[in-house]
């Protein structure tokens, strides 16, 4: 547990710095690119490249980080990494041939820049997952900061010196990917092991069976997070989609913690997958995760009441009322991602994809049934329904090997506390929300006091057993 908390803190610090620099990049871009279509083209094309490369390369990098934990000796880890790199290389060559043919028939705007972005994304994913798989978390975090700084500097140069538009942001993102990967490789030197003798075709087959459902799961997850905005735009207009997108930006506050935890827990779950007590460890982390994330999101509601007007412009004031439901959806999203890490560790990747696919169907059906009655709220409701169904399927799918236990007493008093929080958020001013935030903090400490005491006693015990120098 101590190692998990250490990794969470490392990823959290890196994530805060990276997101801050990403925010500066977006601010500069929206100031320079006054033509909204240029910024929209960059957002659309970069997202499409991510999803296309994930499907084409079958997310081979996820197999790297999963299988590398199956080996204790360096030789076995090198074999996994090299085999994963080989899978990426073969699929990227196929992509290159297809890209050239497609571009000759249907010329692509910014084709060279998009190809560099494709290469940078694949190179970056492979190297950074190998880095995390080998336990070099600090190197990974530092490299992320280097990548973000590269993106910030290069975007300013491309836009202000060379007066480029959307291609400036595409090239800056490609620069970010490549510079991060090169920084990691300078210390890790994982590509130096890329030799035919380390390529294991039998292992490649096992890795393919694992990563294909993972790639499909990613695609389905991308649909789940984007489909509601598309349906809003079609049914009630682009302006409504803009209001929902503005409200969704507040989820980035939750993502700071969620991403850090999920990265750290992914590695933790992979490292204990052979342990006989892993079910006990999963349950221990599960209880802590649910309490920390649920209380944290509840605390963010009154904080959002205070920060909303500073972050979101007055034209989007109607987005304020969407926040509570969006935060519930975000919590359930983090929960299904948490359960997904356990399923990956247990190699139940087929059900991982199936659960996400069912979630897509739930999103679509719930939105169509509710959008004419509740308008924008249908997007948040569909998000809650989607990730709740995905989470329940994953909890059931882990049985009988892993049985996760719920604390129904906590669920009951948390529900009452959450309803009171939402009532104060909607009906009271910022000062009362601020004061109530302190009450939530006390409630949070009461819910986690046993865990904090346990952690403190373990730290004291470990300090006491250290030899005096």
SVG drawing of the C-alpha trace seen along z (x, -y; Angstrom):
<svg xmlns="http://www.w3.org/2000/svg" viewBox="-40 -37 66 57">
<polyline fill="none" stroke="black" stroke-width="0.4" points="0.0,0.0 2.9,-2.4 4.3,-1.9 0.9,-2.6 0.6,-5.9 4.1,-6.9 3.4,-6.3 0.1,-8.2 1.9,-11.2 4.6,-11.1 2.0,-10.9 -0.1,-13.6 2.7,-16.2 3.6,-15.4 0.0,-15.6 -0.5,-19.0 2.5,-20.5 1.6,-18.9 -2.0,-20.1 -0.9,-23.6 1.4,-23.9 -1.3,-22.3 -3.7,-25.0 -1.1,-27.7 -0.8,-26.1 -4.6,-26.2 -4.8,-29.8 -2.1,-30.9 -3.7,-28.9 -7.2,-30.3 -5.7,-33.8 -3.7,-33.4 -6.1,-31.2 -9.0,-33.6 -10.5,-31.4 -12.4,-28.8 -12.4,-26.3 -8.6,-26.1 -8.7,-25.2 -11.6,-22.8 -9.7,-21.1 -6.7,-20.6 -8.9,-19.1 -10.7,-16.8 -7.6,-15.6 -5.5,-15.0 -8.3,-13.0 -8.8,-11.0 -5.1,-10.2 -5.1,-8.9 -8.0,-6.6 -6.8,-5.5 -3.3,-4.6 -4.8,-2.8 -6.8,-0.6 -4.1,-0.1 -1.3,0.7 -3.8,2.7 -2.6,0.9 0.5,3.1 1.9,0.8 -0.8,2.0 0.5,5.6 4.0,4.4 3.1,3.0 0.9,6.0 3.3,8.9 6.5,7.3 5.2,7.9 5.0,11.6 8.8,11.8 11.2,11.3 14.4,11.4 15.6,8.7 15.9,11.1 12.2,11.9 11.3,8.2 13.5,7.3 11.8,10.0 8.4,8.6 9.4,5.0 11.2,6.0 8.3,8.2 5.9,5.3 8.1,2.9 8.2,5.4 4.3,5.5 4.2,1.7 6.8,1.5 4.9,4.0 1.5,2.4 3.0,-1.1 4.6,0.0 1.2,1.2 -0.3,-2.1 2.3,-4.0 1.6,-2.2 -2.2,-2.7 -1.6,-6.4 0.4,-7.1 -2.2,-5.3 -5.1,-7.1 -3.3,-10.5 -2.7,-10.0 -6.4,-9.3 -7.9,-11.7 -5.3,-14.5 -5.2,-15.1 -4.8,-18.6 -1.5,-18.9 -0.6,-15.4 3.1,-15.5 2.3,-17.1 -0.3,-14.4 2.1,-11.6 4.7,-13.0 2.0,-13.1 1.1,-9.5 4.8,-8.4 5.3,-10.5 2.2,-9.0 3.2,-5.4 6.9,-5.9 5.9,-7.8 3.3,-5.2 5.7,-2.2 8.6,-3.9 6.6,-5.4 4.7,-2.1 8.1,-0.3 9.4,-2.9 6.4,-2.5 6.6,1.3 10.2,1.2 9.2,-0.8 10.9,-4.1 8.0,-6.3 10.1,-9.3 11.7,-9.2 8.3,-8.9 6.9,-12.0 10.0,-14.1 9.8,-13.1 6.1,-14.2 7.2,-17.6 9.9,-17.8 7.3,-16.9 4.8,-19.5 7.5,-22.2 8.5,-21.2 4.9,-21.5 4.6,-25.0 7.8,-26.3 7.4,-24.8 3.8,-26.0 4.8,-29.6 7.7,-29.3 5.5,-27.8 2.6,-30.3 4.5,-33.6 7.7,-33.1 6.5,-31.0 2.9,-32.3 1.4,-28.7 -2.2,-27.9 -3.6,-24.5 -0.5,-22.8 1.5,-24.6 -0.5,-22.8 -0.2,-19.5 3.6,-19.9 3.9,-21.1 2.0,-18.0 4.2,-15.7 7.3,-17.5 5.9,-16.9 5.5,-13.1 8.9,-12.7 10.9,-14.8 9.3,-12.9 10.2,-9.5 13.7,-10.6 14.3,-11.9 13.1,-8.5 15.3,-6.6 18.4,-8.7 18.2,-7.1 16.3,-3.8 17.9,-2.7 15.1,-0.2 15.4,-0.4 19.0,0.9 17.6,4.3 15.5,4.3 17.2,7.3 15.8,10.3 17.0,12.7 14.7,11.0 11.6,11.3 9.4,14.1 6.5,14.9 4.8,17.2 4.8,14.4 3.6,12.0 0.5,14.2 -0.3,14.1 0.2,10.4 -2.1,9.9 -4.9,11.9 -4.6,9.6 -4.2,6.2 -6.8,6.5 -9.8,6.4 -8.0,3.6 -7.8,1.5 -11.5,2.1 -12.2,1.2 -10.4,-2.1 -12.4,-2.8 -15.6,-2.1 -14.6,-4.3 -13.8,-7.1 -17.3,-6.8 -18.8,-6.8 -17.1,-10.1 -17.9,-11.8 -21.3,-10.4 -23.4,-12.5 -21.9,-15.7 -22.6,-14.6 -26.2,-13.8 -26.7,-17.1 -25.4,-18.9 -27.8,-17.0 -30.9,-17.3 -30.7,-20.6 -28.0,-22.5 -24.2,-23.3 -24.7,-26.1 -26.1,-23.5 -23.2,-21.2 -20.9,-24.2 -22.5,-24.7 -22.2,-21.0 -18.5,-21.0 -17.8,-24.1 -19.3,-22.3 -17.3,-19.1 -14.1,-21.1 -14.6,-21.2 -14.1,-17.5 -10.4,-18.2 -10.2,-19.0 -11.2,-15.4 -8.9,-14.0 -5.9,-15.3 -6.4,-12.7 -8.1,-10.1 -5.3,-9.8 -2.6,-9.7 -4.5,-7.0 -5.3,-4.9 -1.7,-4.9 -0.3,-3.9 -3.0,-1.3 -2.5,0.2 1.1,1.0 0.2,2.1 -2.4,4.6 -0.1,6.0 2.6,6.5 0.4,8.5 -1.5,10.6 0.2,13.8 -0.3,13.2 -2.5,15.5 -3.8,12.5 -4.5,10.3 -8.3,10.4 -7.7,9.0 -5.4,6.3 -7.9,5.4 -10.7,5.0 -8.5,2.9 -7.6,0.5 -11.2,0.6 -12.6,-0.7 -10.0,-3.5 -10.5,-4.4 -14.3,-4.7 -14.1,-6.8 -11.4,-9.2 -12.9,-9.7 -16.6,-10.0 -15.7,-12.4 -13.3,-14.3 -16.0,-14.8 -18.5,-15.9 -15.9,-18.5 -15.4,-19.8 -19.0,-20.7 -18.9,-23.7 -15.4,-24.6 -16.8,-24.6 -19.5,-27.1 -16.6,-29.5 -14.4,-28.9 -17.0,-28.5 -17.3,-32.2 -13.5,-32.5 -13.0,-29.6 -16.2,-29.7 -17.4,-32.8 -20.8,-34.4 -22.1,-33.2 -22.0,-29.7 -23.7,-30.4 -26.4,-27.8 -23.7,-25.1 -23.5,-25.5 -26.6,-23.4 -25.0,-20.4 -22.1,-20.1 -23.5,-17.7 -24.7,-15.1 -21.5,-15.4 -19.4,-14.9 -21.3,-11.7 -20.7,-10.5 -17.0,-11.3 -16.8,-9.3 -18.4,-6.3 -16.1,-6.7 -13.1,-6.6 -14.7,-3.5 -15.0,-1.6 -11.4,-2.5 -10.3,-1.2 -12.2,2.1 -10.7,2.2 -7.2,2.2 -8.1,5.3 -9.6,7.0 -6.4,6.3 -4.4,7.7 -6.6,10.8 -6.4,10.9 -10.2,10.7 -9.8,8.3 -12.7,9.7 -15.2,8.8 -13.4,5.5 -14.4,4.6 -17.9,6.2 -18.7,4.1 -17.6,0.9 -19.6,1.8 -22.7,2.3 -22.0,-1.1 -22.1,-2.6 -25.5,-1.1 -26.8,-2.4 -25.5,-5.9 -27.3,-6.0 -30.6,-4.6 -30.8,-6.7 -30.0,-9.9 -32.7,-9.2 -35.2,-8.5 -34.5,-11.5 -33.2,-14.3 -36.7,-15.6 -37.7,-15.7 -34.7,-17.0 -32.6,-18.6 -28.9,-19.0 -29.3,-16.9 -29.8,-13.9 -26.0,-13.9 -25.1,-13.7 -27.8,-11.1 -26.6,-8.9 -23.1,-9.2 -24.1,-8.0 -26.2,-5.2 -23.4,-4.1 -20.6,-3.9 -22.8,-2.5 -23.7,0.4 -20.1,0.9 -19.0,0.9 -21.7,3.5 -20.8,5.8 -17.1,5.6 -17.7,6.3 -19.8,9.3 -17.3,10.4 -14.5,10.6 -16.3,13.3 -15.6,16.0 -11.9,15.3 -12.2,11.7 -15.2,10.7 -15.3,7.0 -17.3,6.1 -19.4,3.0 -19.9,1.0 -23.6,0.3 -23.6,-1.8 -21.1,-4.2 -23.3,-4.3 -26.4,-5.3 -24.9,-8.2 -22.8,-9.4 -26.0,-9.6 -27.7,-11.8 -24.6,-14.0 -24.3,-14.3 -28.0,-15.4 -27.4,-18.1 -24.3,-19.2 -26.2,-19.6 -29.0,-21.5 -26.5,-24.0 -24.7,-24.3 -27.9,-25.2 -29.6,-27.4 -26.8,-29.1 -24.1,-31.7 -20.4,-31.1 -19.6,-31.9 -22.0,-29.2 -20.6,-26.8 -17.1,-27.5 -18.2,-26.9 -19.9,-23.7 -16.8,-22.6 -15.1,-22.5 -17.9,-20.3 -17.4,-17.9 -13.7,-17.9 -14.5,-16.8 -16.9,-14.2 -14.1,-12.9 -11.7,-12.6 -14.3,-10.7 -14.8,-8.2 -11.0,-7.6 -9.7,-7.9 -9.1,-4.2 -7.1,-4.1 -5.0,-7.1 -4.3,-5.6 -3.3,-2.3 -1.0,-4.1 0.5,-6.2 1.2,-3.1 2.9,-1.3 5.1,-4.3 6.1,-4.5 6.8,-0.8 8.9,-0.9 10.8,-3.9 11.4,-2.1 12.9,0.9 15.4,-1.1 19.0,-0.7 20.6,-3.7 23.5,-5.0"/>
</svg>
